[in-house]
Amino acid sequence: MASIPRRDLIVAKRYDAAIRGTVRVYVDGVFIGEWEFPERQFQFGEDLFIVPASFITEEQTRITFEFVPGSSIDINSLYYSVFVPRS
């Protein structure tokens, strides 16, 4: 995806709160952490993951999400949205 070097990327996800899970997050092939989707009171949950600016070094960035087996169902198939903050 397009990115701005040295600027955070914010990844947003809407998910079914009843079948949440955990994914491993990789940026340009480098593991940067696990993202666990928390339990919510409503049908859908929303959560954010911030990719620190130190990992964004080029104008193109590849973010990969890998399902953590046993955490719930495989939620890789659902949609993610990515934003670059203005400041």
N, CA, C and O atoms as a GROMACS GRO file, in nm:
protein
  348
    1MET      N    1   0.083  -0.117   0.000
    1MET     CA    2   0.000   0.000   0.000
    1MET      C    3   0.089   0.124   0.000
    1MET      O    4   0.206   0.117   0.037
    2ALA      N    5   0.034   0.236  -0.041
    2ALA     CA    6   0.108   0.362  -0.036
    2ALA      C    7   0.126   0.404   0.109
    2ALA      O    8   0.037   0.383   0.192
    3SER      N    9   0.239   0.463   0.138
    3SER     CA   10   0.266   0.511   0.274
    3SER      C   11   0.353   0.634   0.267
    3SER      O   12   0.408   0.668   0.162
    4ILE      N   13   0.365   0.700   0.379
    4ILE     CA   14   0.452   0.818   0.389
    4ILE      C   15   0.566   0.781   0.484
    4ILE      O   16   0.540   0.754   0.602
    5PRO      N   17   0.690   0.780   0.437
    5PRO     CA   18   0.801   0.743   0.524
    5PRO      C   19   0.803   0.825   0.653
    5PRO      O   20   0.777   0.946   0.655
    6ARG      N   21   0.834   0.754   0.761
    6ARG     CA   22   0.845   0.812   0.895
    6ARG      C   23   0.712   0.868   0.948
    6ARG      O   24   0.712   0.959   1.032
    7ARG      N   25   0.600   0.815   0.901
    7ARG     CA   26   0.467   0.850   0.952
    7ARG      C   27   0.397   0.722   0.998
    7ARG      O   28   0.402   0.621   0.929
    8ASP      N   29   0.332   0.727   1.114
    8ASP     CA   30   0.256   0.612   1.162
    8ASP      C   31   0.151   0.571   1.059
    8ASP      O   32   0.102   0.653   0.982
    9LEU      N   33   0.118   0.443   1.060
    9LEU     CA   34   0.002   0.393   0.987
    9LEU      C   35  -0.096   0.341   1.091
    9LEU      O   36  -0.057   0.270   1.184
   10ILE      N   37  -0.221   0.374   1.075
   10ILE     CA   38  -0.325   0.324   1.165
   10ILE      C   39  -0.407   0.222   1.088
   10ILE      O   40  -0.465   0.253   0.984
   11VAL      N   41  -0.412   0.100   1.140
   11VAL     CA   42  -0.491  -0.005   1.078
   11VAL      C   43  -0.617  -0.022   1.162
   11VAL      O   44  -0.608  -0.042   1.283
   12ALA      N   45  -0.732  -0.016   1.098
   12ALA     CA   46  -0.860  -0.032   1.167
   12ALA      C   47  -0.926  -0.160   1.119
   12ALA      O   48  -0.913  -0.198   1.003
   13LYS      N   49  -0.996  -0.225   1.210
   13LYS     CA   50  -1.067  -0.348   1.173
   13LYS      C   51  -1.201  -0.354   1.244
   13LYS      O   52  -1.212  -0.326   1.363
   14ARG      N   53  -1.303  -0.390   1.167
   14ARG     CA   54  -1.435  -0.421   1.224
   14ARG      C   55  -1.448  -0.572   1.217
   14ARG      O   56  -1.418  -0.633   1.114
   15TYR      N   57  -1.493  -0.632   1.327
   15TYR     CA   58  -1.499  -0.778   1.334
   15TYR      C   59  -1.622  -0.822   1.413
   15TYR      O   60  -1.680  -0.744   1.488
   16ASP      N   61  -1.659  -0.946   1.395
   16ASP     CA   62  -1.769  -1.005   1.470
   16ASP      C   63  -1.719  -1.029   1.612
   16ASP      O   64  -1.628  -1.109   1.634
   17ALA      N   65  -1.776  -0.960   1.708
   17ALA     CA   66  -1.725  -0.965   1.846
   17ALA      C   67  -1.738  -1.103   1.909
   17ALA      O   68  -1.668  -1.134   2.005
   18ALA      N   69  -1.827  -1.185   1.857
   18ALA     CA   70  -1.845  -1.320   1.913
   18ALA      C   71  -1.735  -1.415   1.867
   18ALA      O   72  -1.709  -1.515   1.934
   19ILE      N   73  -1.672  -1.386   1.755
   19ILE     CA   74  -1.571  -1.477   1.702
   19ILE      C   75  -1.440  -1.403   1.674
   19ILE      O   76  -1.382  -1.414   1.567
   20ARG      N   77  -1.397  -1.330   1.772
   20ARG     CA   78  -1.275  -1.253   1.759
   20ARG      C   79  -1.154  -1.347   1.763
   20ARG      O   80  -1.169  -1.467   1.786
   21GLY      N   81  -1.036  -1.294   1.741
   21GLY     CA   82  -0.916  -1.374   1.743
   21GLY      C   83  -0.792  -1.288   1.755
   21GLY      O   84  -0.800  -1.172   1.796
   22THR      N   85  -0.678  -1.344   1.720
   22THR     CA   86  -0.551  -1.275   1.728
   22THR      C   87  -0.476  -1.294   1.597
   22THR      O   88  -0.479  -1.402   1.538
   23VAL      N   89  -0.409  -1.189   1.551
   23VAL     CA   90  -0.324  -1.199   1.433
   23VAL      C   91  -0.184  -1.148   1.467
   23VAL      O   92  -0.168  -1.061   1.552
   24ARG      N   93  -0.086  -1.204   1.399
   24ARG     CA   94   0.051  -1.152   1.406
   24ARG      C   95   0.063  -1.047   1.296
   24ARG      O   96   0.013  -1.067   1.185
   25VAL      N   97   0.129  -0.937   1.325
   25VAL     CA   98   0.142  -0.827   1.230
   25VAL      C   99   0.288  -0.818   1.183
   25VAL      O  100   0.380  -0.812   1.264
   26TYR      N  101   0.305  -0.819   1.051
   26TYR     CA  102   0.437  -0.806   0.989
   26TYR      C  103   0.436  -0.684   0.900
   26TYR      O  104   0.339  -0.659   0.828
   27VAL      N  105   0.545  -0.608   0.904
   27VAL     CA  106   0.562  -0.492   0.814
   27VAL      C  107   0.687  -0.517   0.732
   27VAL      O  108   0.797  -0.530   0.785
   28ASP      N  109   0.668  -0.524   0.601
   28ASP     CA  110   0.779  -0.554   0.509
   28ASP      C  111   0.857  -0.677   0.555
   28ASP      O  112   0.980  -0.680   0.550
   29GLY      N  113   0.782  -0.779   0.601
   29GLY     CA  114   0.842  -0.905   0.642
   29GLY      C  115   0.896  -0.910   0.783
   29GLY      O  116   0.943  -1.015   0.826
   30VAL      N  117   0.890  -0.799   0.856
   30VAL     CA  118   0.943  -0.794   0.994
   30VAL      C  119   0.826  -0.803   1.092
   30VAL      O  120   0.732  -0.724   1.086
   31PHE      N  121   0.833  -0.900   1.184
   31PHE     CA  122   0.730  -0.915   1.286
   31PHE      C  123   0.734  -0.796   1.381
   31PHE      O  124   0.839  -0.763   1.435
   32ILE      N  125   0.618  -0.729   1.400
   32ILE     CA  126   0.617  -0.614   1.491
   32ILE      C  127   0.526  -0.633   1.612
   32ILE      O  128   0.529  -0.552   1.704
   33GLY      N  129   0.445  -0.738   1.613
   33GLY     CA  130   0.362  -0.763   1.730
   33GLY      C  131   0.238  -0.843   1.699
   33GLY      O  132   0.208  -0.872   1.583
   34GLU      N  133   0.165  -0.878   1.806
   34GLU     CA  134   0.038  -0.947   1.791
   34GLU      C  135  -0.075  -0.850   1.820
   34GLU      O  136  -0.063  -0.762   1.906
   35TRP      N  137  -0.183  -0.867   1.749
   35TRP     CA  138  -0.301  -0.782   1.764
   35TRP      C  139  -0.417  -0.871   1.805
   35TRP      O  140  -0.466  -0.951   1.725
   36GLU      N  141  -0.460  -0.858   1.929
   36GLU     CA  142  -0.571  -0.936   1.980
   36GLU      C  143  -0.697  -0.852   1.976
   36GLU      O  144  -0.699  -0.739   2.026
   37PHE      N  145  -0.802  -0.905   1.916
   37PHE     CA  146  -0.927  -0.831   1.905
   37PHE      C  147  -1.009  -0.856   2.031
   37PHE      O  148  -1.047  -0.969   2.058
   38PRO      N  149  -1.036  -0.750   2.108
   38PRO     CA  150  -1.101  -0.766   2.238
   38PRO      C  151  -1.250  -0.798   2.227
   38PRO      O  152  -1.315  -0.772   2.126
   39GLU      N  153  -1.301  -0.856   2.335
   39GLU     CA  154  -1.444  -0.884   2.344
   39GLU      C  155  -1.520  -0.752   2.351
   39GLU      O  156  -1.475  -0.656   2.414
   40ARG      N  157  -1.634  -0.747   2.287
   40ARG     CA  158  -1.719  -0.628   2.287
   40ARG      C  159  -1.860  -0.668   2.327
   40ARG      O  160  -1.897  -0.786   2.318
   41GLN      N  161  -1.939  -0.571   2.372
   41GLN     CA  162  -2.076  -0.596   2.415
   41GLN      C  163  -2.172  -0.609   2.297
   41GLN      O  164  -2.279  -0.668   2.311
   42PHE      N  165  -2.134  -0.558   2.184
   42PHE     CA  166  -2.226  -0.552   2.071
   42PHE      C  167  -2.186  -0.656   1.966
   42PHE      O  168  -2.087  -0.726   1.982
   43GLN      N  169  -2.266  -0.664   1.860
   43GLN     CA  170  -2.243  -0.764   1.756
   43GLN      C  171  -2.108  -0.745   1.687
   43GLN      O  172  -2.038  -0.842   1.659
   44PHE      N  173  -2.073  -0.620   1.660
   44PHE     CA  174  -1.946  -0.592   1.593
   44PHE      C  175  -1.852  -0.519   1.687
   44PHE      O  176  -1.894  -0.435   1.767
   45GLY      N  177  -1.724  -0.552   1.675
   45GLY     CA  178  -1.622  -0.479   1.747
   45GLY      C  179  -1.539  -0.401   1.646
   45GLY      O  180  -1.534  -0.435   1.528
   46GLU      N  181  -1.476  -0.297   1.693
   46GLU     CA  182  -1.381  -0.221   1.612
   46GLU      C  183  -1.257  -0.200   1.696
   46GLU      O  184  -1.266  -0.175   1.816
   47ASP      N  185  -1.142  -0.210   1.632
   47ASP     CA  186  -1.018  -0.191   1.705
   47ASP      C  187  -0.913  -0.132   1.611
   47ASP      O  188  -0.925  -0.142   1.489
   48LEU      N  189  -0.811  -0.071   1.670
   48LEU     CA  190  -0.703  -0.008   1.594
   48LEU      C  191  -0.570  -0.070   1.630
   48LEU      O  192  -0.549  -0.113   1.743
   49PHE      N  193  -0.480  -0.073   1.533
   49PHE     CA  194  -0.341  -0.114   1.555
   49PHE      C  195  -0.256  -0.006   1.490
   49PHE      O  196  -0.272   0.023   1.372
   50ILE      N  197  -0.166   0.051   1.566
   50ILE     CA  198  -0.079   0.157   1.511
   50ILE      C  199   0.056   0.096   1.475
   50ILE      O  200   0.124   0.039   1.560
   51VAL      N  201   0.093   0.110   1.348
   51VAL     CA  202   0.225   0.069   1.302
   51VAL      C  203   0.316   0.190   1.324
   51VAL      O  204   0.298   0.292   1.258
   52PRO      N  205   0.413   0.180   1.414
   52PRO     CA  206   0.499   0.294   1.444
   52PRO      C  207   0.576   0.344   1.321
   52PRO      O  208   0.616   0.267   1.234
   53ALA      N  209   0.595   0.474   1.318
   53ALA     CA  210   0.663   0.540   1.206
   53ALA      C  211   0.801   0.482   1.179
   53ALA      O  212   0.848   0.485   1.065
   54SER      N  213   0.866   0.430   1.281
   54SER     CA  214   1.002   0.376   1.263
   54SER      C  215   1.004   0.255   1.168
   54SER      O  216   1.108   0.222   1.112
   55PHE      N  217   0.889   0.189   1.149
   55PHE     CA  218   0.881   0.076   1.058
   55PHE      C  219   0.842   0.117   0.916
   55PHE      O  220   0.849   0.036   0.823
   56ILE      N  221   0.802   0.242   0.898
   56ILE     CA  222   0.759   0.291   0.767
   56ILE      C  223   0.875   0.368   0.707
   56ILE      O  224   0.898   0.484   0.742
   57THR      N  225   0.948   0.303   0.616
   57THR     CA  226   1.071   0.363   0.562
   57THR      C  227   1.062   0.398   0.414
   57THR      O  228   1.149   0.468   0.362
   58GLU      N  229   0.959   0.350   0.346
   58GLU     CA  230   0.946   0.370   0.202
   58GLU      C  231   0.807   0.426   0.169
   58GLU      O  232   0.722   0.438   0.257
   59GLU      N  233   0.788   0.460   0.042
   59GLU     CA  234   0.658   0.510  -0.002
   59GLU      C  235   0.560   0.397  -0.030
   59GLU      O  236   0.442   0.421  -0.057
   60GLN      N  237   0.607   0.274  -0.025
   60GLN     CA  238   0.523   0.156  -0.035
   60GLN      C  239   0.555   0.066   0.084
   60GLN      O  240   0.671   0.040   0.115
   61THR      N  241   0.450   0.019   0.152
   61THR     CA  242   0.468  -0.066   0.269
   61THR      C  243   0.378  -0.188   0.255
   61THR      O  244   0.263  -0.178   0.213
   62ARG      N  245   0.432  -0.303   0.289
   62ARG     CA  246   0.353  -0.426   0.285
   62ARG      C  247   0.324  -0.469   0.428
   62ARG      O  248   0.415  -0.496   0.506
   63ILE      N  249   0.195  -0.474   0.462
   63ILE     CA  250   0.153  -0.521   0.594
   63ILE      C  251   0.086  -0.657   0.576
   63ILE      O  252  -0.003  -0.673   0.492
   64THR      N  253   0.132  -0.754   0.655
   64THR     CA  254   0.078  -0.889   0.647
   64THR      C  255   0.021  -0.927   0.784
   64THR      O  256   0.082  -0.898   0.887
   65PHE      N  257  -0.096  -0.991   0.782
   65PHE     CA  258  -0.159  -1.039   0.904
   65PHE      C  259  -0.163  -1.191   0.898
   65PHE      O  260  -0.209  -1.249   0.800
   66GLU      N  261  -0.114  -1.254   1.003
   66GLU     CA  262  -0.109  -1.400   1.008
   66GLU      C  263  -0.193  -1.447   1.126
   66GLU      O  264  -0.168  -1.408   1.240
   67PHE      N  265  -0.290  -1.530   1.100
   67PHE     CA  266  -0.377  -1.583   1.203
   67PHE      C  267  -0.297  -1.663   1.305
   67PHE      O  268  -0.210  -1.741   1.269
   68VAL      N  269  -0.327  -1.643   1.433
   68VAL     CA  270  -0.265  -1.719   1.541
   68VAL      C  271  -0.356  -1.839   1.570
   68VAL      O  272  -0.464  -1.820   1.626
   69PRO      N  273  -0.315  -1.960   1.533
   69PRO     CA  274  -0.400  -2.078   1.554
   69PRO      C  275  -0.439  -2.094   1.701
   69PRO      O  276  -0.359  -2.071   1.792
   70GLY      N  277  -0.565  -2.133   1.721
   70GLY     CA  278  -0.613  -2.156   1.857
   70GLY      C  279  -0.668  -2.033   1.924
   70GLY      O  280  -0.725  -2.044   2.033
   71SER      N  281  -0.654  -1.915   1.865
   71SER     CA  282  -0.703  -1.794   1.929
   71SER      C  283  -0.853  -1.775   1.908
   71SER      O  284  -0.919  -1.711   1.990
   72SER      N  285  -0.908  -1.826   1.803
   72SER     CA  286  -1.050  -1.823   1.769
   72SER      C  287  -1.061  -1.874   1.626
   72SER      O  288  -0.991  -1.969   1.589
   73ILE      N  289  -1.146  -1.812   1.545
   73ILE     CA  290  -1.150  -1.852   1.405
   73ILE      C  291  -1.052  -1.768   1.325
   73ILE      O  292  -1.000  -1.668   1.375
   74ASP      N  293  -1.027  -1.808   1.203
   74ASP     CA  294  -0.936  -1.734   1.116
   74ASP      C  295  -1.006  -1.607   1.068
   74ASP      O  296  -1.098  -1.615   0.987
   75ILE      N  297  -0.963  -1.491   1.118
   75ILE     CA  298  -1.029  -1.365   1.082
   75ILE      C  299  -0.951  -1.288   0.976
   75ILE      O  300  -0.980  -1.172   0.952
   76ASN      N  301  -0.853  -1.352   0.913
   76ASN     CA  302  -0.779  -1.283   0.807
   76ASN      C  303  -0.869  -1.246   0.690
   76ASN      O  304  -0.839  -1.151   0.618
   77SER      N  305  -0.977  -1.319   0.669
   77SER     CA  306  -1.061  -1.297   0.552
   77SER      C  307  -1.145  -1.170   0.561
   77SER      O  308  -1.201  -1.126   0.460
   78LEU      N  309  -1.156  -1.112   0.678
   78LEU     CA  310  -1.236  -0.991   0.693
   78LEU      C  311  -1.154  -0.868   0.655
   78LEU      O  312  -1.032  -0.877   0.639
   79TYR      N  313  -1.220  -0.756   0.640
   79TYR     CA  314  -1.155  -0.637   0.585
   79TYR      C  315  -1.078  -0.556   0.690
   79TYR      O  316  -1.115  -0.550   0.807
   80TYR      N  317  -0.970  -0.496   0.643
   80TYR     CA  318  -0.890  -0.402   0.722
   80TYR      C  319  -0.890  -0.269   0.648
   80TYR      O  320  -0.896  -0.267   0.525
   81SER      N  321  -0.884  -0.160   0.720
   81SER     CA  322  -0.869  -0.027   0.660
   81SER      C  323  -0.741   0.035   0.716
   81SER      O  324  -0.709   0.014   0.833
   82VAL      N  325  -0.669   0.109   0.634
   82VAL     CA  326  -0.542   0.168   0.676
   82VAL      C  327  -0.547   0.318   0.653
   82VAL      O  328  -0.592   0.365   0.548
   83PHE      N  329  -0.500   0.393   0.752
   83PHE     CA  330  -0.500   0.539   0.747
   83PHE      C  331  -0.362   0.593   0.781
   83PHE      O  332  -0.290   0.532   0.860
   84VAL      N  333  -0.327   0.706   0.724
   84VAL     CA  334  -0.205   0.778   0.761
   84VAL      C  335  -0.250   0.908   0.824
   84VAL      O  336  -0.313   0.990   0.758
   85PRO      N  337  -0.219   0.929   0.954
   85PRO     CA  338  -0.259   1.055   1.018
   85PRO      C  339  -0.196   1.176   0.951
   85PRO      O  340  -0.085   1.167   0.898
   86ARG      N  341  -0.266   1.286   0.952
   86ARG     CA  342  -0.214   1.410   0.890
   86ARG      C  343  -0.096   1.466   0.968
   86ARG      O  344  -0.006   1.526   0.910
   87SER      N  345  -0.098   1.448   1.099
   87SER     CA  346   0.013   1.503   1.178
   87SER      C  347   0.051   1.408   1.289
   87SER      O  348   0.142   1.438   1.366
   0.00000   0.00000   0.00000
